[in-house]
Amino acid sequence: MPNWTSTSINIEFVEEEDAKYVHENILENGYSFDETYVDEEDEDWYNNRLRLWGTKWNTILEGVEHKVSLEGKVLGIVDYCAWAGPSKWFHHICNKYNVKRAHYSDEEPGNDFHHIIEYADGELDMDEEFDCVDKRLIELGYADKEHFLESYEWILDDEDWESEHADIIRKLVDACGMTTQEVIPYYKDEL
């Protein structure tokens, strides 16, 4: 059972034809088209997927919950990938086509990672990995206290939470500017 990585992609193309082409190919082929095509019969398909997409599964075609939309020149994708999102595919699209703006974000709270990539006027503006609970995400405007608390609701709702979550709780306390008692009402001692 994989750790599902929540991925959000928005790409604003300069040319509407590019947006339509990429949108149609995603719906038909997922992440596997043109230079990112992976031959499933090839014995090295797994490594090729990681190299070309950045993720193991073509989840858009494999029945995993996702949403692909096109509004004018803006392509939107919300996807759940196994272990990591399609960051390499995103870089490929942003480098191949004339892109005005593009945003990529993936996160997996169970493994405590959050990856953000930004393109502006066709140029890479940001490619940075964070802990899922990093107050810099709030400072940069990518998250807020509610987002952090919702991301770790599975820990906060568990009255028998294990000591292995203590580090995450400390990060929540620091990033949200709250006390431990505010983060976990039933936990009595400060960490």
N, CA, C and O of each residue as an XYZ file, in Angstrom:
764
protein
N       0.850     -1.179      0.000
C       0.000      0.000      0.000
C       0.892      1.237      0.000
O       1.691      1.422      0.919
N       0.765      2.092     -1.027
C       1.635      3.275     -1.095
C       1.189      4.365     -0.139
O       0.067      4.360      0.366
N       2.085      5.285      0.090
C       1.727      6.536      0.753
C       1.284      7.481     -0.352
O       2.071      7.813     -1.239
N       0.041      7.912     -0.305
C      -0.509      8.743     -1.363
C      -0.050     10.183     -1.210
O      -0.173     10.788     -0.144
N       0.478     10.710     -2.290
C       0.962     12.077     -2.342
C      -0.080     12.926     -3.059
O      -0.413     12.666     -4.215
N      -0.584     13.926     -2.379
C      -1.558     14.851     -2.954
C      -0.814     15.844     -3.836
O       0.111     16.519     -3.383
N      -1.224     15.928     -5.098
C      -0.530     16.782     -6.067
C      -1.504     17.772     -6.695
O      -2.617     17.411     -7.077
N      -1.072     19.019     -6.796
C      -1.872     20.064     -7.435
C      -0.991     20.777     -8.453
O       0.110     21.228     -8.137
N      -1.498     20.871     -9.688
C      -0.751     21.494    -10.784
C      -1.652     22.507    -11.489
O      -2.801     22.207    -11.811
N      -1.127     23.691    -11.722
C      -1.795     24.694    -12.545
C      -0.771     25.264    -13.506
O       0.280     25.753    -13.093
N      -1.085     25.197    -14.793
C      -0.183     25.716    -15.824
C      -0.964     26.665    -16.714
O      -1.966     26.281    -17.318
N      -0.500     27.910    -16.792
C      -1.099     28.883    -17.706
C      -0.194     28.992    -18.931
O       0.915     29.521    -18.853
N      -0.681     28.487    -20.058
C       0.066     28.504    -21.300
C      -0.118     29.855    -21.990
O      -1.137     30.517    -21.798
N       0.859     30.260    -22.785
C       0.731     31.473    -23.588
C      -0.203     31.200    -24.764
O      -1.042     32.031    -25.112
N      -0.046     30.022    -25.371
C      -0.851     29.641    -26.539
C      -1.955     28.673    -26.126
O      -1.693     27.666    -25.469
N      -3.187     28.985    -26.514
C      -4.325     28.121    -26.192
C      -4.190     26.748    -26.850
O      -4.642     25.750    -26.289
N      -3.572     26.683    -28.038
C      -3.379     25.409    -28.729
C      -2.509     24.452    -27.900
O      -2.776     23.252    -27.850
N      -1.471     24.989    -27.254
C      -0.620     24.166    -26.387
C      -1.423     23.620    -25.208
O      -1.308     22.447    -24.853
N      -2.227     24.479    -24.615
C      -3.046     24.053    -23.471
C      -3.992     22.933    -23.885
O      -4.133     21.942    -23.168
N      -4.638     23.083    -25.035
C      -5.566     22.051    -25.519
C      -4.835     20.749    -25.824
O      -5.317     19.668    -25.486
N      -3.670     20.852    -26.462
C      -2.898     19.657    -26.813
C      -2.496     18.864    -25.567
O      -2.689     17.650    -25.509
N      -1.940     19.555    -24.576
C      -1.517     18.874    -23.355
C      -2.731     18.300    -22.628
O      -2.674     17.175    -22.133
N      -3.816     19.048    -22.556
C      -5.041     18.583    -21.898
C      -5.573     17.311    -22.555
O      -5.876     16.338    -21.865
N      -5.687     17.313    -23.868
C      -6.199     16.136    -24.585
C      -5.302     14.926    -24.377
O      -5.794     13.814    -24.188
N      -4.001     15.130    -24.411
C      -3.081     14.010    -24.238
C      -3.100     13.465    -22.811
O      -2.972     12.257    -22.613
N      -3.258     14.333    -21.820
C      -3.353     13.848    -20.443
C      -4.588     12.979    -20.283
O      -4.524     11.914    -19.669
N      -5.712     13.425    -20.831
C      -6.947     12.651    -20.702
C      -6.825     11.289    -21.377
O      -7.372     10.298    -20.892
N      -6.114     11.242    -22.487
C      -5.983     10.001    -23.243
C      -4.826      9.125    -22.759
O      -4.952      7.901    -22.737
N      -3.705      9.734    -22.373
C      -2.487      8.978    -22.077
C      -1.916      9.202    -20.681
O      -0.896      8.604    -20.339
N      -2.533     10.030    -19.883
C      -1.952     10.361    -18.585
C      -0.644     11.105    -18.802
O      -0.564     12.002    -19.642
N       0.363     10.737    -18.057
C       1.652     11.431    -18.148
C       2.537     10.902    -19.272
O       3.643     11.404    -19.474
N       2.067      9.896    -20.006
C       2.886      9.192    -20.992
C       2.566      9.632    -22.417
O       1.762      8.996    -23.099
N       3.196     10.725    -22.872
C       3.039     11.137    -24.269
C       4.247     11.943    -24.705
O       4.975     12.516    -23.895
N       4.433     11.964    -26.013
C       5.572     12.647    -26.626
C       6.881     12.204    -25.946
O       7.146     11.005    -25.848
N       7.695     13.156    -25.481
C       8.988     12.809    -24.894
C       8.864     12.115    -23.541
O       9.844     11.562    -23.041
N       7.683     12.136    -22.947
C       7.508     11.460    -21.653
C       6.809     10.113    -21.813
O       6.325      9.543    -20.835
N       6.757      9.599    -23.053
C       6.141      8.297    -23.315
C       6.982      7.180    -22.691
O       8.204      7.146    -22.834
N       6.301      6.273    -22.001
C       6.963      5.108    -21.418
C       6.338      3.859    -22.013
O       5.130      3.647    -21.907
N       7.168      3.033    -22.639
C       6.721      1.763    -23.197
C       6.553      0.762    -22.051
O       7.530      0.363    -21.418
N       5.322      0.367    -21.795
C       5.037     -0.530    -20.680
C       5.603     -1.934    -20.897
O       5.719     -2.705    -19.944
N       5.957     -2.275    -22.142
C       6.541     -3.580    -22.440
C       8.051     -3.601    -22.187
O       8.658     -4.667    -22.091
N       8.641     -2.421    -22.081
C      10.067     -2.308    -21.826
C      10.364     -2.826    -20.423
O       9.646     -2.492    -19.480
N      11.400     -3.628    -20.271
C      11.721     -4.182    -18.952
C      12.154     -3.120    -17.951
O      12.161     -3.378    -16.747
N      12.512     -1.937    -18.423
C      12.942     -0.854    -17.537
C      11.839      0.202    -17.357
O      12.129      1.361    -17.059
N      10.571     -0.206    -17.541
C       9.450      0.741    -17.464
C       9.428      1.486    -16.132
O       9.136      2.682    -16.099
N       9.727      0.803    -15.048
C       9.675      1.428    -13.725
C      10.658      2.602    -13.626
O      10.278      3.706    -13.236
N      11.923      2.353    -13.983
C      12.932      3.413    -13.927
C      12.646      4.530    -14.929
O      12.925      5.699    -14.664
N      12.083      4.156    -16.092
C      11.730      5.180    -17.080
C      10.630      6.094    -16.553
O      10.662      7.303    -16.782
N       9.665      5.523    -15.853
C       8.604      6.352    -15.261
C       9.201      7.323    -14.240
O       8.869      8.509    -14.248
N      10.055      6.846    -13.386
C      10.677      7.728    -12.387
C      11.504      8.817    -13.057
O      11.465      9.976    -12.646
N      12.251      8.438    -14.091
C      13.121      9.393    -14.794
C      12.318     10.448    -15.557
O      12.683     11.624    -15.559
N      11.225     10.033    -16.203
C      10.455     10.950    -17.050
C       9.311     11.659    -16.327
O       8.959     12.786    -16.678
N       8.732     11.010    -15.324
C       7.577     11.590    -14.644
C       7.910     12.053    -13.226
O       7.387     13.064    -12.758
N       8.788     11.305    -12.544
C       9.066     11.585    -11.141
C       8.190     10.762    -10.207
O       8.282     10.906     -8.988
N       7.343      9.903    -10.761
C       6.453      9.068     -9.962
C       6.335      7.694    -10.596
O       6.631      7.516    -11.778
N       5.908      6.743     -9.817
C       5.862      5.352    -10.266
C       4.652      5.039    -11.143
O       4.778      4.336    -12.146
N       3.499      5.550    -10.778
C       2.263      5.154    -11.457
C       1.683      6.272    -12.297
O       1.806      7.448    -11.954
N       1.051      5.904    -13.397
C       0.313      6.829    -14.245
C      -1.114      6.877    -13.697
O      -2.046      6.364    -14.315
N      -1.265      7.492    -12.546
C      -2.509      7.410    -11.775
C      -3.718      7.966    -12.510
O      -4.845      7.568    -12.214
N      -3.520      8.862    -13.447
C      -4.653      9.411    -14.203
C      -5.338      8.309    -14.993
O      -6.550      8.364    -15.198
N      -4.593      7.319    -15.435
C      -5.177      6.216    -16.204
C      -5.454      4.975    -15.356
O      -6.068      4.025    -15.843
N      -5.026      4.966    -14.135
C      -5.103      3.741    -13.343
C      -6.210      3.757    -12.295
O      -6.131      3.035    -11.301
N      -7.230      4.567    -12.504
C      -8.400      4.534    -11.647
C      -8.250      5.222    -10.299
O      -9.114      5.061     -9.437
N      -7.194      5.973    -10.093
C      -7.000      6.690     -8.848
C      -7.740      8.024     -8.967
O      -7.793      8.618    -10.044
N      -8.310      8.488     -7.855
C      -9.058      9.750     -7.856
C      -8.189     10.883     -8.399
O      -7.057     11.081     -7.957
N      -8.738     11.620     -9.363
C      -8.022     12.752     -9.945
C      -9.022     13.690    -10.613
O     -10.188     13.346    -10.807
N      -8.541     14.876    -10.959
C      -9.357     15.836    -11.701
C      -8.438     16.570    -12.666
O      -7.395     17.094    -12.274
N      -8.837     16.602    -13.925
C      -8.099     17.333    -14.953
C      -9.066     18.335    -15.567
O     -10.155     17.961    -16.004
N      -8.676     19.603    -15.603
C      -9.572     20.624    -16.141
C      -8.805     21.570    -17.065
O      -7.586     21.715    -16.971
N      -9.559     22.201    -17.953
C      -8.988     23.206    -18.841
C      -9.965     24.366    -18.913
O     -11.119     24.206    -19.311
N      -9.482     25.537    -18.521
C     -10.274     26.761    -18.625
C      -9.463     27.763    -19.418
O      -8.545     28.395    -18.894
N      -9.812     27.902    -20.689
C      -9.047     28.774    -21.579
C      -7.639     28.244    -21.759
O      -7.438     27.167    -22.320
N      -6.658     29.010    -21.277
C      -5.252     28.618    -21.413
C      -4.697     27.993    -20.141
O      -3.498     27.727    -20.059
N      -5.560     27.751    -19.137
C      -5.086     27.251    -17.843
C      -5.484     25.786    -17.665
O      -6.663     25.431    -17.657
N      -4.462     24.959    -17.524
C      -4.646     23.536    -17.275
C      -4.518     23.292    -15.780
O      -3.572     23.763    -15.150
N      -5.458     22.563    -15.215
C      -5.412     22.217    -13.800
C      -5.454     20.714    -13.612
O      -6.219     20.015    -14.276
N      -4.628     20.221    -12.705
C      -4.609     18.788    -12.381
C      -4.557     18.662    -10.872
O      -3.728     19.289    -10.214
N      -5.452     17.844    -10.326
C      -5.384     17.437     -8.933
C      -5.308     15.925     -8.974
O      -6.165     15.271     -9.569
N      -4.294     15.371     -8.350
C      -4.014     13.943     -8.500
C      -3.448     13.393     -7.198
O      -2.893     14.133     -6.385
N      -3.592     12.109     -7.014
C      -2.958     11.409     -5.901
C      -2.020     10.378     -6.502
O      -2.460      9.449     -7.181
N      -0.734     10.541     -6.254
C       0.285      9.656     -6.811
C       0.914      8.842     -5.690
O       0.815      9.196     -4.514
N       1.555      7.756     -6.070
C       2.209      6.900     -5.095
C       3.599      7.436     -4.774
O       4.449      7.531     -5.659
N       3.829      7.784     -3.522
C       5.114      8.173     -2.953
C       5.656      9.522     -3.398
O       6.337     10.186     -2.617
N       5.381      9.947     -4.610
C       5.865     11.256     -5.081
C       5.005     11.684     -6.257
O       4.432     10.845     -6.952
N       4.916     12.975     -6.478
C       4.137     13.498     -7.591
C       4.949     13.559     -8.875
O       6.147     13.277     -8.867
N       4.301     13.928     -9.984
C       4.959     13.959    -11.300
C       5.773     15.238    -11.534
O       5.542     15.957    -12.506
N       6.707     15.509    -10.652
C       7.484     16.755    -10.733
C       8.344     16.820    -11.989
O       8.490     17.896    -12.570
N       8.906     15.721    -12.418
C       9.756     15.735    -13.619
C       8.907     15.957    -14.869
O       9.332     16.651    -15.792
N       7.720     15.375    -14.900
C       6.791     15.616    -16.000
C       6.431     17.103    -16.043
O       6.415     17.704    -17.118
N       6.145     17.697    -14.888
C       5.803     19.114    -14.798
C       6.943     19.974    -15.356
O       6.702     20.878    -16.156
N       8.183     19.696    -14.936
C       9.336     20.447    -15.468
C       9.403     20.311    -16.988
O       9.645     21.293    -17.691
N       9.191     19.103    -17.492
C       9.255     18.875    -18.939
C       8.231     19.750    -19.673
O       8.571     20.415    -20.652
N       6.989     19.748    -19.203
C       5.939     20.528    -19.851
C       6.277     22.021    -19.805
O       6.121     22.730    -20.799
N       6.733     22.486    -18.658
C       7.058     23.913    -18.516
C       8.253     24.334    -19.359
O       8.350     25.496    -19.755
N       9.157     23.412    -19.637
C      10.323     23.733    -20.466
C      10.044     23.557    -21.954
O      10.679     24.212    -22.781
N       9.106     22.686    -22.304
C       8.818     22.433    -23.721
C       7.884     23.487    -24.312
O       8.073     23.915    -25.451
N       6.887     23.902    -23.553
C       5.867     24.812    -24.058
C       6.090     26.219    -23.519
O       6.771     26.421    -22.514
N       5.501     27.177    -24.209
C       5.573     28.570    -23.791
C       4.580     28.755    -22.644
O       3.368     28.779    -22.859
N       5.102     28.886    -21.429
C       4.280     28.941    -20.222
C       4.403     30.324    -19.598
O       5.504     30.829    -19.380
N       3.251     30.927    -19.314
C       3.256     32.231    -18.650
C       3.515     32.069    -17.161
O       4.396     32.717    -16.596
N       2.726     31.186    -16.529
C       2.870     30.901    -15.097
C       2.555     29.435    -14.870
O       1.737     28.844    -15.575
N       3.214     28.858    -13.875
C       2.920     27.470    -13.537
C       3.230     27.235    -12.064
O       4.201     27.762    -11.520
N       2.389     26.436    -11.441
C       2.547     26.112    -10.022
C       2.369     24.610     -9.836
O       1.438     24.007    -10.369
N       3.274     24.027     -9.078
C       3.232     22.600     -8.738
C       3.404     22.482     -7.230
O       4.270     23.126     -6.637
N       2.572     21.654     -6.624
C       2.700     21.405     -5.193
C       2.339     19.956     -4.928
O       1.296     19.481     -5.377
N       3.187     19.257     -4.207
C       2.795     17.927     -3.732
C       3.174     17.806     -2.268
O       4.142     18.411     -1.806
N       2.393     17.012     -1.544
C       2.682     16.816     -0.133
C       2.214     15.445      0.308
O       1.236     14.896     -0.199
N       2.947     14.916      1.267
C       2.601     13.632      1.862
C       2.901     13.737      3.354
O       4.037     13.515      3.773
N       1.882     14.075      4.167
C       2.118     14.297      5.596
C       2.698     13.097      6.339
O       3.473     13.281      7.277
N       2.348     11.884      5.950
C       2.861     10.702      6.643
C       4.373     10.583      6.564
O       5.009     10.089      7.495
N       4.956     11.034      5.454
C       6.411     11.029      5.298
C       6.995     12.430      5.448
O       8.192     12.634      5.248
N       6.149     13.388      5.798
C       6.565     14.743      6.150
C       7.348     15.441      5.038
O       8.446     15.946      5.272
N       6.775     15.471      3.806
C       7.417     16.277      2.771
C       6.396     17.073      1.977
O       5.252     16.653      1.800
N       6.829     18.212      1.512
C       6.037     19.124      0.694
C       6.989     19.710     -0.345
O       8.039     20.249      0.006
N       6.627     19.607     -1.616
C       7.482     20.062     -2.706
C       6.734     21.138     -3.481
O       5.584     20.933     -3.867
N       7.364     22.269     -3.710
C       6.761     23.367     -4.468
C       7.691     23.747     -5.619
O       8.900     23.906     -5.448
N       7.077     23.887     -6.802
C       7.802     24.340     -7.991
C       6.986     25.475     -8.608
O       5.766     25.367     -8.733
N       7.649     26.549     -8.990
C       6.991     27.695     -9.623
C       7.761     28.107    -10.878
O       8.991     28.150    -10.885
N       7.015     28.406    -11.927
C       7.583     29.010    -13.139
C       6.895     30.347    -13.367
O       5.686     30.464    -13.170
N       7.648     31.349    -13.779
C       7.107     32.659    -14.133
C       7.723     33.080    -15.458
O       8.945     33.087    -15.608
N       6.880     33.428    -16.412
C       7.336     33.841    -17.751
C       8.321     32.847    -18.350
O       9.338     33.230    -18.928
N       8.001     31.559    -18.203
C       8.803     30.505    -18.808
C      10.087     30.153    -18.084
O      10.821     29.271    -18.530
N      10.376     30.822    -16.977
C      11.609     30.583    -16.236
C      11.308     29.951    -14.879
O      10.334     30.309    -14.217
N      12.149     29.016    -14.480
C      12.020     28.404    -13.162
C      12.247     29.473    -12.100
O      13.280     30.143    -12.088
N      11.275     29.622    -11.213
C      11.337     30.644    -10.176
C      11.587     30.030     -8.797
O      12.203     30.657     -7.935
N      11.105     28.804     -8.596
C      11.271     28.145     -7.301
C      11.156     26.633     -7.487
O      10.287     26.153     -8.214
N      12.027     25.900     -6.832
C      11.953     24.436     -6.768
C      12.528     24.059     -5.415
O      13.742     23.926     -5.256
N      11.646     23.890     -4.446
C      12.106     23.693     -3.084
C      11.276     22.633     -2.372
O      10.061     22.547     -2.547
N      11.958     21.836     -1.570
C      11.297     20.831     -0.747
C      11.309     21.291      0.699
O      12.301     21.826      1.194
N      10.187     21.071      1.364
C       9.999     21.472      2.745
C       9.543     20.266      3.557
O       9.094     19.266      2.997
N       9.661     20.366      4.887
C       8.894     19.466      5.735
C       7.442     19.875      5.548
O       7.161     21.030      5.230
N       6.519     18.943      5.741
C       5.104     19.290      5.583
C       4.690     20.405      6.522
O       3.897     21.271      6.153
N       5.220     20.388      7.725
C       4.913     21.446      8.683
C       6.162     22.315      8.815
O       7.038     22.051      9.639
N       6.222     23.337      8.001
C       7.352     24.256      7.985
C       6.765     25.661      7.969
O       6.031     26.011      7.045
N       7.076     26.465      8.975
C       6.447     27.786      9.051
C       6.813     28.675      7.869
O       6.146     29.682      7.630
N       7.870     28.319      7.116
C       8.184     29.075      5.900
C       7.038     28.962      4.881
O       6.814     29.882      4.095
N       6.308     27.821      4.899
C       5.168     27.669      3.994
C       4.085     28.700      4.298
O       3.424     29.198      3.386
N       3.904     29.018      5.570
C       2.957     30.071      5.959
C       3.499     31.427      5.518
O       2.767     32.234      4.946
N       4.782     31.678      5.784
C       5.398     32.958      5.422
C       5.343     33.208      3.918
O       5.178     34.347      3.481
N       5.483     32.135      3.119
C       5.451     32.265      1.666
C       4.024     32.275      1.111
O       3.826     32.514     -0.081
N       3.039     32.021      1.959
C       1.641     32.045      1.535
C       1.128     30.743      0.941
O       0.079     30.735      0.297
N       1.850     29.634      1.144
C       1.434     28.351      0.589
C       0.606     27.513      1.547
O       0.028     26.504      1.144
N       0.541     27.913      2.797
C      -0.217     27.150      3.792
C      -0.633     28.101      4.901
O      -0.154     29.231      4.997
N      -1.534     27.610      5.728
C      -1.920     28.345      6.919
C      -2.109     27.342      8.059
O      -2.011     26.130      7.863
N      -2.377     27.860      9.220
C      -2.512     27.009     10.406
C      -3.568     25.920     10.190
O      -3.350     24.765     10.557
N      -4.692     26.275      9.606
C      -5.765     25.304      9.385
C      -5.318     24.176      8.454
O      -5.662     23.013      8.662
N      -4.543     24.537      7.421
C      -4.035     23.517      6.495
C      -3.149     22.508      7.240
O      -3.287     21.296      7.070
N      -2.249     23.028      8.056
C      -1.370     22.134      8.813
C      -2.172     21.213      9.718
O      -1.946     20.003      9.748
N      -3.102     21.790     10.449
C      -3.887     20.981     11.393
C      -4.738     19.942     10.651
O      -4.874     18.812     11.121
N      -5.308     20.308      9.506
C      -6.082     19.352      8.714
C      -5.193     18.243      8.156
O      -5.604     17.083      8.110
N      -3.975     18.595      7.731
C      -3.063     17.600      7.167
C      -2.706     16.512      8.170
O      -2.449     15.367      7.797
N      -2.692     16.882      9.441
C      -2.306     15.918     10.480
C      -3.468     15.544     11.384
O      -3.269     15.123     12.524
N      -4.676     15.699     10.874
C      -5.863     15.372     11.657
C      -5.832     13.921     12.137
O      -6.313     13.608     13.226
N      -5.262     13.045     11.316
C      -5.185     11.630     11.680
C      -4.347     11.423     12.935
O      -4.560     10.450     13.658
N      -3.404     12.311     13.208
C      -2.634     12.226     14.452
C      -3.418     12.881     15.586
O      -3.528     12.330     16.681
N      -3.955     14.051     15.308
C      -4.609     14.830     16.344
C      -5.889     14.172     16.857
O      -6.283     14.399     18.001
N      -6.540     13.362     16.026
C      -7.767     12.696     16.446
C      -7.513     11.399     17.203
O      -8.446     10.806     17.743
N      -6.276     10.957     17.248
C      -5.942      9.679     17.865
C      -5.517      9.896     19.318
O      -4.418     10.386     19.579
N      -6.383      9.533     20.256
C      -6.049      9.740     21.664
C      -4.911      8.832     22.121
O      -4.295      9.084     23.156
N      -4.630      7.792     21.367
C      -3.531      6.889     21.706
C      -2.338      7.120     20.782
O      -1.631      6.179     20.423
N      -2.121      8.378     20.400
C      -1.035      8.656     19.465
C       0.295      8.208     20.053
O       0.517      8.278     21.261
N       1.155      7.757     19.190
C       2.427      7.176     19.625
C       3.509      8.253     19.744
O       3.395      9.336     19.170
N       4.542      7.934     20.490
C       5.627      8.900     20.685
C       6.335      9.250     19.379
O       7.009     10.276     19.294
N       6.186      8.399     18.358
C       6.829      8.697     17.071
C       6.268      9.963     16.430
O       6.901     10.532     15.542
N       5.101     10.410     16.862
C       4.500     11.624     16.324
C       4.907     12.877     17.099
O       4.500     13.982     16.742
N       5.695     12.719     18.142
C       6.080     13.864     18.973
C       6.791     14.934     18.154
O       6.572     16.123     18.385
N       7.644     14.539     17.197
C       8.364     15.506     16.376
C       7.398     16.327     15.531
O       7.569     17.538     15.397
N       6.390     15.682     14.963
C       5.397     16.397     14.158
C       4.602     17.357     15.037
O       4.315     18.484     14.632
N       4.248     16.909     16.238
C       3.507     17.769     17.152
C       4.344     19.005     17.490
O       3.812     20.115     17.524
N       5.643     18.830     17.741
C       6.526     19.977     18.010
C       6.520     20.953     16.825
O       6.460     22.168     17.015
N       6.583     20.408     15.603
C       6.567     21.255     14.407
C       5.247     22.009     14.284
O       5.232     23.184     13.916
N       4.133     21.331     14.595
C       2.832     22.001     14.555
C       2.775     23.143     15.566
O       2.297     24.234     15.256
N       3.265     22.882     16.774
C       3.275     23.905     17.819
C       4.088     25.116     17.349
O       3.651     26.256     17.508
N       5.267     24.870     16.772
C       6.137     25.956     16.319
C       5.539     26.702     15.126
O       5.465     27.931     15.133
N       5.115     25.964     14.111
C       4.624     26.600     12.883
C       3.315     27.348     13.094
O       3.092     28.396     12.488
N       2.455     26.817     13.946
C       1.129     27.423     14.149
C       1.122     28.465     15.255
O       0.127     29.168     15.434
N       2.222     28.577     16.005
C       2.270     29.540     17.098
C       1.276     29.208     18.195
O       0.668     30.097     18.792
N       1.119     27.919     18.452
C       0.154     27.458     19.447
C       0.885     26.687     20.541
O       2.044     26.306     20.376
N       0.205     26.464     21.649
C       0.756     25.602     22.688
C       0.367     24.163     22.389
O      -0.549     23.902     21.609
N       1.067     23.244     23.009
C       0.731     21.835     22.836
C      -0.717     21.585     23.237
O      -1.427     20.836     22.566
N      -1.162     22.214     24.340
C      -2.529     22.013     24.799
C      -3.552     22.514     23.771
O      -4.657     21.978     23.686
N      -3.193     23.518     23.007
C      -4.100     23.992     21.959
C      -4.103     23.048     20.767
O      -5.136     22.851     20.126
N      -2.943     22.462     20.468
C      -2.855     21.542     19.335
C      -3.511     20.207     19.673
O      -4.273     19.663     18.875
N      -3.218     19.697     20.832
C      -3.783     18.413     21.264
C      -4.434     18.630     22.629
O      -3.757     18.547     23.653
N      -5.717     18.903     22.657
C      -6.375     19.258     23.906
C      -6.220     18.214     25.031
O      -6.199     18.576     26.208
N      -6.117     16.976     24.687
C      -6.047     15.935     25.722
C      -4.623     15.651     26.163
O      -4.428     14.874     27.097
N      -3.596     16.260     25.517
C      -2.217     16.015     25.891
C      -1.826     17.032     26.952
O      -1.898     18.233     26.693
N      -1.418     16.598     28.126
C      -1.235     17.486     29.281
C       0.164     18.088     29.409
O       0.303     19.193     29.934
N       1.185     17.403     28.952
C       2.569     17.873     29.192
C       3.111     18.590     27.957
O       2.844     18.191     26.824
N       3.860     19.632     28.191
C       4.571     20.287     27.096
C       5.642     19.349     26.574
O       6.260     18.616     27.347
N       5.867     19.367     25.258
C       6.905     18.517     24.675
C       8.266     19.173     24.830
O       9.274     18.611     24.401
